[in-house]
């Protein structure tokens, strides 16, 4: 990495098991970083740099990469990789596999330094950039914009899968939430409709769970609306979100929801989760691993009262105890999610 943070960087590279968030943690070995990214459910930020001679590389490191506000936020979604092409012997000695760095440079057509790639662990590049003015906050905004312009494509998930930390959606106010932001807490997700008849039964149960976990440091509730008929057109850049989603806001206030409701325009996240209906529930453990998927309970018509089994709540309770839920999956009930039409009109 760059001369101004050599001590920090060398200590991180020498100790790749350092927990993310404890330090600015950069891998010098790309293949080790890929393995870590797959294990943690994160994407890669790969910096092709000339640590001891490239002025723009040094400037980027000074202004952005060495700043705590940047690397703490970045490490929630990305495993950080520094592929160095130094000239001095001391810096060269710190590069674990120079030939591998050259292979990756040529593979990705790197022609100048710094070049920064945002990519999935499978090697799909969804963002390419370099030095940008604006400091750590500006660079984080720039990274988010690259992700929005060309969202990474993730495979479908099942019980036991780790939800990608970079999977991101906006709430009704336009604030973006990534699943990396929720690491360290148990996450309860429900795909929701403002008009599905089954929600008449589910809404009071979700509202009670909302109240229970509202101030919790251990559990976070997230609602996702993926119904194209309820969301309307995707807001353009600079849209006034306060004037949007009136139907959803009104219904949330009516039933007493205070947890975030995310807008899944285009059903991208619903497709990744293979969400079928409203309500369709998922419980994630603190590492983002899906521990339960399926129905809210065994009482879709709301006739069992206290005799009903709340599968989602039981899963949360088990995960909080460090246990595997007794029931890991059930068949969801409810109204089918109204997805956007495919290019073929299907």
C-alpha positions in Angstrom: 0.0 0.0 0.0 1.0 3.6 0.3 3.9 5.1 2.2 1.9 7.2 4.5 0.2 4.2 6.1 2.9 1.7 5.7 2.9 0.6 9.4 -0.8 0.1 9.4 -0.8 -1.7 6.2 2.1 -4.0 6.8 0.6 -5.0 10.2 -2.7 -5.8 8.5 -1.1 -7.8 5.7 0.9 -9.8 8.2 -2.2 -10.7 10.2 -5.0 -11.5 7.7 -7.2 -13.0 10.4 -7.6 -9.6 12.1 -11.4 -9.1 12.5 -12.9 -6.6 10.1 -13.6 -3.3 11.8 -10.7 -3.6 14.3 -8.2 -2.1 11.8 -7.8 -1.0 8.2 -7.4 -4.6 6.9 -5.8 -5.1 3.5 -4.9 -8.4 1.9 -1.9 -8.6 -0.3 -2.7 -12.0 -1.6 -5.7 -11.9 -4.0 -6.6 -15.6 -3.7 -6.7 -15.4 0.1 -8.9 -12.3 -0.2 -11.3 -14.2 -2.5 -11.6 -17.0 0.0 -12.3 -14.5 2.8 -14.9 -12.7 0.7 -16.8 -15.9 0.0 -16.7 -16.9 3.7 -17.9 -13.5 4.8 -20.4 -12.9 2.0 -18.6 -9.8 0.9 -17.5 -8.3 -2.4 -13.9 -7.2 -3.2 -12.3 -3.8 -3.5 -9.1 -4.3 -5.3 -6.5 -1.5 -5.4 -3.8 -1.8 -8.1 -1.2 0.5 -6.7 2.4 1.5 -6.8 3.0 2.1 -3.2 6.5 3.6 -3.2 6.5 5.7 -6.3 2.9 6.5 -7.6 1.9 10.0 -6.5 -1.8 9.6 -7.1 -1.7 6.3 -5.2 -0.2 8.0 -2.3 -2.7 10.9 -2.5 -5.6 8.4 -2.6 -4.3 6.6 0.4 -3.7 9.8 2.4 -7.1 11.3 1.6 -9.3 8.2 1.6 -7.9 4.7 2.4 -6.1 5.7 5.6 -9.2 7.4 7.0 -11.1 5.5 9.7 -14.5 6.7 8.5 -13.8 5.2 5.1 -12.4 1.8 5.9 -14.8 1.1 8.7 -17.7 1.7 6.3 -16.0 0.0 3.4 -15.2 -3.2 5.3 -18.9 -3.8 6.0 -19.4 -4.6 2.4 -15.9 -5.3 1.0 -12.8 -7.3 1.6 -9.9 -4.9 0.8 -7.1 -6.0 -1.4 -3.9 -4.1 -2.3 -2.1 -5.5 -5.3 1.2 -3.7 -5.2 3.7 -3.0 -8.0 6.5 -1.3 -6.1 10.0 -0.3 -7.4 12.0 -0.3 -4.1 13.4 -3.6 -2.8 11.9 -3.2 0.7 8.4 -2.8 -0.7 8.9 -5.6 -3.2 9.8 -7.9 -0.4 6.3 -7.4 1.0 4.5 -8.6 -2.1 3.7 -12.3 -1.6 3.2 -13.3 -5.3 4.4 -10.6 -7.8 3.6 -12.9 -10.8 0.0 -13.3 -9.6 -0.3 -9.6 -9.4 0.9 -9.3 -13.0 -1.6 -11.9 -14.1 -4.5 -10.0 -12.5 -3.3 -6.7 -13.9 -3.2 -8.1 -17.4 -6.5 -10.0 -17.0 -8.3 -6.8 -16.1 -6.5 -4.5 -18.5 -5.0 -2.3 -15.9 -3.1 0.5 -17.7 -2.5 3.0 -14.9 -2.2 3.4 -11.1 -4.2 3.6 -9.0 -6.9 1.6 -10.6 -9.6 0.4 -8.2 -12.0 -2.4 -9.1 -15.2 -3.3 -7.3 -15.9 -7.0 -8.0 -17.7 -10.1 -6.7 -15.6 -13.0 -5.3 -16.4 -14.8 -8.6 -14.4 -12.1 -10.5 -17.3 -10.1 -12.0 -16.3 -6.4 -12.1 -19.1 -4.0 -11.4 -17.1 -0.8 -10.8 -13.8 0.6 -12.0 -12.4 3.9 -10.7 -9.2 5.5 -9.3 -8.4 8.7 -7.5 -11.4 11.0 -6.8 -11.5 14.2 -4.9 -13.9 14.5 -2.0 -12.3 12.6 0.9 -13.7 9.5 2.6 -17.4 10.5 2.4 -17.1 11.5 -1.2 -15.4 8.2 -2.1 -18.1 6.2 -0.3 -20.8 8.0 -2.2 -18.8 7.4 -5.4 -18.6 3.6 -4.6 -22.3 3.5 -3.9 -23.0 5.2 -7.2 -20.9 2.7 -9.1 -22.9 -0.1 -7.4 -26.2 1.5 -8.4 -25.1 2.1 -12.0 -24.1 -1.6 -12.4 -25.5 -3.7 -9.6 -23.5 -6.9 -9.0 -25.4 -10.1 -9.9 -25.8 -12.5 -7.1 -27.0 -16.1 -7.2 -30.1 -17.3 -5.4 -30.0 -18.0 -1.7 -31.3 -20.8 0.5 -31.2 -21.8 4.1 -27.5 -22.0 5.1 -26.5 -19.4 2.5 -24.7 -16.2 3.5 -26.6 -13.1 2.3 -24.1 -10.9 0.4 -23.1 -7.9 2.6 -23.2 -5.7 -0.5 -26.8 -6.5 -1.3 -28.4 -3.0 -1.0 -31.8 -1.4 -1.2 -33.2 2.1 -0.4 -35.9 2.7 2.1 -38.9 4.9 1.4 -36.9 8.0 2.1 -34.2 7.0 -0.3 -31.6 6.1 2.3 -29.7 3.0 1.2 -29.3 0.0 3.5 -26.9 -2.8 2.8 -27.0 -6.2 4.5 -23.4 -5.6 5.6 -24.8 -2.8 7.9 -26.8 -5.5 9.8 -23.9 -7.8 10.5 -23.6 -8.5 14.2 -27.4 -8.6 14.7 -30.1 -11.2 14.1 -32.1 -10.0 11.1 -35.8 -10.7 10.6 -37.0 -10.0 7.1 -40.5 -10.0 5.9 -41.7 -9.4 2.3 -44.7 -7.2 2.7 -47.8 -5.9 0.9 -50.0 -2.9 1.8 -53.1 -4.7 0.5 -52.7 -8.5 0.5 -55.6 -10.0 2.6 -53.1 -12.3 4.4 -51.4 -9.2 5.9 -54.5 -8.5 7.9 -53.4 -11.5 10.0 -49.7 -10.9 9.7 -49.6 -7.1 10.3 -50.5 -7.2 14.0 -48.0 -9.9 14.7 -45.2 -8.0 12.9 -46.2 -4.8 14.7 -45.8 -6.6 18.1 -42.4 -7.9 17.0 -41.6 -4.4 15.8 -42.4 -3.0 19.3 -40.5 -5.8 21.0 -37.2 -5.2 19.0 -37.5 -1.5 18.4 -34.7 -0.6 20.7 -32.8 -3.9 20.6 -29.1 -4.1 19.9 -29.5 -7.8 19.1 -32.4 -8.0 16.6 -33.3 -5.8 13.6 -36.6 -6.1 11.7 -36.6 -5.2 8.0 -39.6 -5.1 5.7 -39.3 -5.3 1.9 -41.9 -4.4 -0.6 -41.2 -5.9 -4.0 -44.7 -5.5 -5.5 -44.5 -3.5 -8.8 -48.2 -2.6 -8.5 -47.6 -1.0 -5.1 -44.2 0.6 -5.5 -44.9 2.5 -8.8 -42.2 3.7 -11.0 -38.6 3.7 -9.7 -37.7 7.3 -8.5 -35.3 9.2 -10.7 -32.2 10.9 -9.5 -33.0 13.9 -7.2 -36.6 12.7 -6.7 -38.4 14.1 -3.6 -39.0 10.9 -1.7 -41.2 12.6 0.8 -43.8 12.8 -1.9 -43.5 9.1 -2.9 -45.0 5.8 -1.6 -48.0 7.5 0.0 -49.9 4.2 0.1 -47.1 2.4 1.8 -46.5 5.1 4.4 -50.2 5.4 5.2 -50.5 1.6 5.7 -47.3 1.4 7.8 -48.6 4.2 10.1 -52.0 2.5 10.4 -50.5 -0.8 11.5 -47.8 0.7 13.7 -44.6 -0.2 11.8 -41.5 1.8 12.7 -38.9 -0.5 11.2 -37.4 0.3 7.8 -39.4 -0.7 4.8 -37.1 -1.2 1.7 -38.3 -0.6 -1.8 -37.3 -3.5 -4.1 -37.9 -2.0 -7.6 -37.3 -4.6 -10.2 -37.6 -7.4 -7.7 -33.8 -7.9 -7.7 -33.6 -8.7 -4.0 -36.8 -10.7 -4.0 -35.3 -12.8 -6.8 -32.1 -13.4 -4.9 -34.1 -14.6 -1.8 -36.5 -16.4 -4.1 -39.3 -14.7 -2.2 -42.7 -15.9 -3.4 -45.4 -14.2 -1.4 -46.4 -11.7 1.2 -45.7 -12.5 3.9 -42.5 -14.5 3.2 -40.1 -14.5 6.1 -36.4 -15.0 6.6 -34.3 -15.0 9.7 -30.5 -14.4 9.4 -27.9 -14.9 12.1 -25.3 -12.4 13.2 -23.1 -13.4 10.3 -25.7 -13.0 7.7 -26.5 -16.7 7.3 -30.1 -17.6 6.5 -31.3 -19.8 9.4 -35.0 -19.8 8.6 -37.1 -19.3 5.5 -40.8 -19.6 5.0 -44.2 -18.8 6.5 -44.7 -16.4 9.4 -46.6 -19.0 11.3 -48.9 -22.0 10.9 -52.1 -19.9 11.1 -52.6 -18.1 7.7 -56.3 -17.5 8.4 -55.7 -16.3 12.0 -58.0 -18.9 13.6 -55.6 -20.5 16.1 -55.0 -17.5 18.4 -52.6 -18.6 21.2 -52.3 -22.1 19.7 -50.5 -20.9 16.6 -46.8 -21.5 16.1 -44.8 -18.4 15.1 -42.0 -20.0 13.1 -40.2 -16.7 12.6 -40.2 -15.8 16.3 -39.1 -19.3 17.3 -36.2 -19.0 14.8 -35.1 -15.6 16.3 -35.2 -17.1 19.8 -33.1 -20.1 18.8 -30.5 -18.0 16.9 -30.2 -15.6 19.9 -29.3 -18.6 22.0 -26.7 -19.8 19.4 -28.9 -22.7 18.5 -30.2 -24.0 15.1 -34.0 -23.4 14.7 -36.0 -26.6 15.2 -37.9 -25.7 12.0 -35.5 -24.3 9.3 -38.0 -24.0 6.5 -41.7 -24.1 5.8 -43.9 -23.4 2.8 -44.8 -19.7 2.7 -48.4 -18.6 2.3 -49.9 -15.3 1.1 -50.3 -13.3 -2.1 -47.8 -13.8 -4.9 -45.3 -11.0 -5.3 -46.2 -9.0 -8.4 -42.9 -8.9 -10.3 -42.0 -6.5 -13.1 -42.6 -8.0 -16.6 -39.6 -9.6 -18.3 -38.3 -8.3 -21.6 -40.2 -11.1 -23.3 -43.4 -9.9 -21.7 -43.8 -12.9 -19.4 
